[in-house]
Amino acid sequence: MSEIPDDVYTIWWVGLIVTLVVFVPLAVYLLHRTFVAARSIQRYAADALTAAAGIAGNTSHLPALDATIAVASTMLPVAGSIVARLDTAATVLAQRAE
């Protein structure tokens, strides 16, 4: 069996120490940042869901608005006729007042 030089063990220990001192804390730090970002995204998604539910609730009345517009459009000629008759009455009353 061949003898392994002491330099190999030294390099191996230096590599282990560098890994434990530099790379493990760096990995923990990066994983923590990823976790914080994921939690932030989750909170924003919950806020967006609440806002979307509010929008859906506020726009649920749009069909009723369409029905109101349909009724108003059928009332428009009647309203025009009433305005014309009121203008005629106002003109007649103004002529009598003179």
FENFEN-V695610 format. One record per helix or strand of 2 or more residues. SS is the DSSP state (~ for helix, > for strand). FROM is the first residue (numbers start at 0). LEN is the number of residues. If there is no record, write none. Layout:
((SS	FROM	LEN) (SS	FROM	LEN))
This chain:
((~	5	92))
